[in-house]
Amino acid sequence: MNEPPRFGADYLTRARLGQGAFRILVTDAYQRRCAVTGERTLPVLEAAHIRPFAARGPHHVENGLLLRSDLHTLFDCGYLTVTEELRVEVSTRIREQFNNGREYYKYHGRLLQVTPRTAAERPAPDLLRWHNENCFLA
């Protein structure tokens, strides 16, 4: 019995050095809880870069937020951000583009539920400002 190959051709990629350590540091800093919701179900929590690594964002804990996977996606796409005062902002574009978003608008204006205990691990204001100015869809 001849089965077709299950995998494509081999190719080389560059590893993102530090990604694993970044996830561990951010997860620990946020006590294994989503910064926005307080959710504790670890399989759905992801370490989000405030300033993406691809945009020269560092793999440092102050450049991270631990977010539930759907909130991480919205954050990366610019539909959600965090202000320098650590308040959540949700873009009106969710409603405009998708006729939806009720689940997310309830977080608008709220302080983060969870922040790191030490000031050195909390989100850096300059990185939050960068996200607001370069990613958030106001």
Contacts in CASP RR format, 6 or more apart in sequence:
PFRMAT RR
TARGET T0000
AUTHOR 0000-0000-0000
METHOD contacts of the structure
MODEL  1
MNEPPRFGADYLTRARLGQGAFRILVTDAYQRRCAVTGERTLPVLEAAHI
RPFAARGPHHVENGLLLRSDLHTLFDCGYLTVTEELRVEVSTRIREQFNN
GREYYKYHGRLLQVTPRTAAERPAPDLLRWHNENCFLA
16 53 0 8 1.000
17 59 0 8 1.000
18 59 0 8 1.000
19 53 0 8 1.000
19 59 0 8 1.000
21 59 0 8 1.000
22 47 0 8 1.000
22 49 0 8 1.000
22 59 0 8 1.000
22 60 0 8 1.000
22 61 0 8 1.000
22 64 0 8 1.000
23 46 0 8 1.000
23 47 0 8 1.000
25 47 0 8 1.000
25 61 0 8 1.000
25 121 0 8 1.000
26 47 0 8 1.000
26 61 0 8 1.000
26 64 0 8 1.000
26 65 0 8 1.000
26 66 0 8 1.000
27 42 0 8 1.000
27 45 0 8 1.000
27 47 0 8 1.000
27 66 0 8 1.000
29 61 0 8 1.000
29 66 0 8 1.000
29 116 0 8 1.000
29 117 0 8 1.000
29 118 0 8 1.000
29 121 0 8 1.000
30 65 0 8 1.000
30 66 0 8 1.000
30 114 0 8 1.000
30 115 0 8 1.000
30 116 0 8 1.000
31 114 0 8 1.000
31 117 0 8 1.000
32 40 0 8 1.000
32 42 0 8 1.000
32 45 0 8 1.000
32 66 0 8 1.000
33 39 0 8 1.000
33 40 0 8 1.000
33 45 0 8 1.000
33 66 0 8 1.000
33 113 0 8 1.000
33 114 0 8 1.000
34 40 0 8 1.000
34 45 0 8 1.000
34 66 0 8 1.000
34 67 0 8 1.000
34 68 0 8 1.000
34 71 0 8 1.000
34 113 0 8 1.000
34 114 0 8 1.000
35 65 0 8 1.000
35 66 0 8 1.000
35 67 0 8 1.000
35 82 0 8 1.000
35 112 0 8 1.000
35 113 0 8 1.000
35 114 0 8 1.000
35 115 0 8 1.000
36 67 0 8 1.000
36 68 0 8 1.000
36 71 0 8 1.000
36 88 0 8 1.000
36 107 0 8 1.000
36 110 0 8 1.000
36 112 0 8 1.000
36 113 0 8 1.000
37 68 0 8 1.000
37 71 0 8 1.000
37 107 0 8 1.000
37 113 0 8 1.000
38 113 0 8 1.000
38 114 0 8 1.000
39 45 0 8 1.000
39 68 0 8 1.000
44 68 0 8 1.000
44 69 0 8 1.000
45 66 0 8 1.000
45 67 0 8 1.000
45 68 0 8 1.000
45 69 0 8 1.000
46 66 0 8 1.000
46 67 0 8 1.000
46 68 0 8 1.000
46 69 0 8 1.000
46 72 0 8 1.000
47 64 0 8 1.000
47 65 0 8 1.000
47 66 0 8 1.000
48 64 0 8 1.000
48 65 0 8 1.000
48 66 0 8 1.000
48 67 0 8 1.000
48 72 0 8 1.000
48 75 0 8 1.000
48 76 0 8 1.000
49 57 0 8 1.000
49 59 0 8 1.000
49 63 0 8 1.000
49 64 0 8 1.000
50 57 0 8 1.000
50 63 0 8 1.000
50 64 0 8 1.000
50 65 0 8 1.000
50 82 0 8 1.000
50 123 0 8 1.000
50 124 0 8 1.000
50 127 0 8 1.000
50 128 0 8 1.000
50 130 0 8 1.000
50 131 0 8 1.000
51 57 0 8 1.000
51 58 0 8 1.000
51 63 0 8 1.000
51 127 0 8 1.000
51 130 0 8 1.000
51 131 0 8 1.000
52 76 0 8 1.000
53 59 0 8 1.000
55 134 0 8 1.000
57 63 0 8 1.000
57 127 0 8 1.000
61 116 0 8 1.000
61 120 0 8 1.000
61 121 0 8 1.000
62 120 0 8 1.000
62 121 0 8 1.000
62 122 0 8 1.000
62 123 0 8 1.000
62 124 0 8 1.000
62 127 0 8 1.000
63 123 0 8 1.000
63 124 0 8 1.000
63 127 0 8 1.000
64 123 0 8 1.000
65 75 0 8 1.000
65 82 0 8 1.000
65 123 0 8 1.000
66 114 0 8 1.000
67 75 0 8 1.000
71 80 0 8 1.000
71 104 0 8 1.000
74 80 0 8 1.000
74 90 0 8 1.000
74 94 0 8 1.000
74 104 0 8 1.000
75 81 0 8 1.000
75 131 0 8 1.000
75 135 0 8 1.000
76 135 0 8 1.000
77 137 0 8 1.000
78 91 0 8 1.000
78 135 0 8 1.000
78 136 0 8 1.000
78 137 0 8 1.000
79 90 0 8 1.000
79 91 0 8 1.000
79 93 0 8 1.000
79 94 0 8 1.000
79 104 0 8 1.000
79 137 0 8 1.000
80 88 0 8 1.000
80 89 0 8 1.000
80 90 0 8 1.000
80 91 0 8 1.000
80 104 0 8 1.000
80 107 0 8 1.000
80 136 0 8 1.000
81 88 0 8 1.000
81 89 0 8 1.000
81 91 0 8 1.000
81 128 0 8 1.000
81 131 0 8 1.000
81 132 0 8 1.000
81 135 0 8 1.000
81 136 0 8 1.000
82 88 0 8 1.000
82 89 0 8 1.000
82 112 0 8 1.000
82 123 0 8 1.000
82 128 0 8 1.000
82 131 0 8 1.000
83 89 0 8 1.000
83 128 0 8 1.000
83 132 0 8 1.000
84 125 0 8 1.000
84 128 0 8 1.000
84 129 0 8 1.000
84 132 0 8 1.000
85 111 0 8 1.000
86 111 0 8 1.000
86 112 0 8 1.000
86 115 0 8 1.000
86 122 0 8 1.000
86 123 0 8 1.000
87 109 0 8 1.000
87 110 0 8 1.000
87 111 0 8 1.000
87 112 0 8 1.000
88 107 0 8 1.000
88 108 0 8 1.000
88 109 0 8 1.000
88 110 0 8 1.000
88 111 0 8 1.000
88 112 0 8 1.000
89 108 0 8 1.000
89 109 0 8 1.000
89 132 0 8 1.000
89 136 0 8 1.000
90 101 0 8 1.000
90 104 0 8 1.000
90 105 0 8 1.000
90 107 0 8 1.000
90 108 0 8 1.000
91 136 0 8 1.000
91 137 0 8 1.000
91 138 0 8 1.000
93 137 0 8 1.000
94 100 0 8 1.000
94 101 0 8 1.000
94 104 0 8 1.000
94 105 0 8 1.000
95 101 0 8 1.000
95 105 0 8 1.000
115 122 0 8 1.000
115 123 0 8 1.000
116 122 0 8 1.000
END
